[in-house]
């Protein structure tokens, strides 16, 4: 009994220590990673950092247009935003998932070495790519990049996303 208590105590200190070690970058520190993309018109980035019940969340986004094509890039840290919400609902990002209907395809995949998931609306030529940059072992410590796209194919969206330094964004995690 004593050993089990000691083990539980040590484990909780490790988990709490990891949670305390998580330092979320302030939203404006993300802006340099939301760079201009040649041939695309970009709006000014917007973001926010907030605290809720002792946890800090940070997110920044930027909208891009090129003719009728539209891309919204979101970078987030913490259990907040579209990717974090999806992962939270599933209790973690599944390694293999595929769903197809007449209207949508949803699947998990990898993108440039990171776990990711994709949602494609077949008829509207729009979708969503969510890339998890951190391990989601501690739910509040999720770092992600999300791309909402319209009037683009999945390959065009992936090509657009290739313009951004995912490892650089990941390096903002402390």
N, C-alpha and C positions, 0 to 999 in steps of 0.2 A: 504494500500500500504506500509506504514511504517513497519507494523508488518510482512508482507511478506518479505520485504527486510531484516529485522532483523533476521527472521527465516532462510533465505537463507544464510546470513552471518555466523550465528552460525553453520549451517549445514556444510558449506564449511570449517570452521575452524576445526570442528570435523573430517571431512574426511581428510583434509590436515594434521591435527595433527596425525591421525592414520598412514598416509603415512610416515610422518617424524619419527614416533616412530619405524618403521620397521627397524630393524638392521639385515642385512644379515651376516651370519658367513663367514669368509674367508674360501676358499676352503680347506685349510689344517686342519681346525678345524673339518671338516666332516670325514677325513680319519679314525679316530679311530672307527667310526661306520661301516666302510667297512671292517669288520674283516675277518680273515681266517675262512673257513668252513671245518670241518673234512671230509676227503676223497676227497676234491676238491683241485686242483692246482689253485693258485690265482696269477695274475699278480700284479705288483706294482700299487697302485691307482694313478690316474691322475686327475687334476682339474684345475679350473680357477675361478677367481673373476674379474668382469669387471663392469665399470660404463658406462651408456649411457643416455644422456639427463637427468642427475640428479637421475637416478635410478640405483641401484646396483643389480647385479645378481651374483650368485655363484653356482657352480656345481662341483661335484666330481663323478668319476666312477671307477669301478674295474671289470675286466673280470675274470671269473672262468671257469675251464674246468674239466670234469671228464669223461674220455674216449671220446665218441663222443658227449657228452652233453656239451652245452655251455650256460653260464648265464652271462649277463652284467648288473650289478647293477648301477643305476644312482641316485644320490641324488641331488636335486636342490632347490634353493631358488630364487624366483623372476620369472617374466614372461619371461622365457628362457628355452629352452629344449623341449623334446617331450611331456610331460604331460601338461606343461604350454601352449604350442602352441595349443594343442587339446582343452583345456578349453577355451582359448582365442577365437578360431574359433567358438565355440559353444555359446559364451557369458555366460559361466558358465557351470559347470558339471550338466547335466540333472540327475534327480533322477531316472527316469525309461527310459531305452533305450535298444532295442534289435533289431539286424539286423542279418539275416543269408542268405548266398548265398551258392552255391555249393562249394565255396572255403574258405569262411571266416565266423566267428561269431564275432560280436562286441556287447558288452553289458556293461551296468553299473551294479554295484553290491556294496557290502560292503566287506571290508577285515579287520578283527580284529578291527572292530568298525569305520573304516575310509571309506569315499566315495572312490570308485575305479571304474576303467573300464578295460575291458579285450578285447583283440583282438587275436583271435586264427585262424591260417591258418591250415585248416583241413588236407590237403594233405601233407604238409611239416613237420608237427609235430613241429611247432614253434609258437611263439606268443609274447605277450606283456601284462604286468600287470602294470597299473599306479595307484598309491595310493596317494590321496590328504591328506596331513597331517594338513593343515591349512584351515580355511574358505576362500573361494575364493571371499569374498564380495568386497575386493579391488583387482582388477586384478593383479596388480604388486606385491602383497603380497602372492604369492602361494608358499607353501613348499610341495615337493612331493618326492616320491620314485618311480622309474620305473625299471622294470625288463624285459629285452629282453631275451627270451630263445629259444634254438634250440635243437632238438632231445629230447624233454621232453614233457610230457603231462601237462595239466593245473594243475592237482593235484601234480605232481612232482615239478612244478615251485612254487606253493604255499608252498609246504613243504620246498623248498630251501629258499624262502623268510621268512619263520618262524624263520630262524637263526638270523635275524636282529632286533634290538631294535628300532621299529618305534617311540615309545614314547620318547626314548632318542634322536632320530634325531629331533623330534618335539620340544624338550626342547632347541634346539639351536636357536629357534626363540626368539628374544627380542623385 
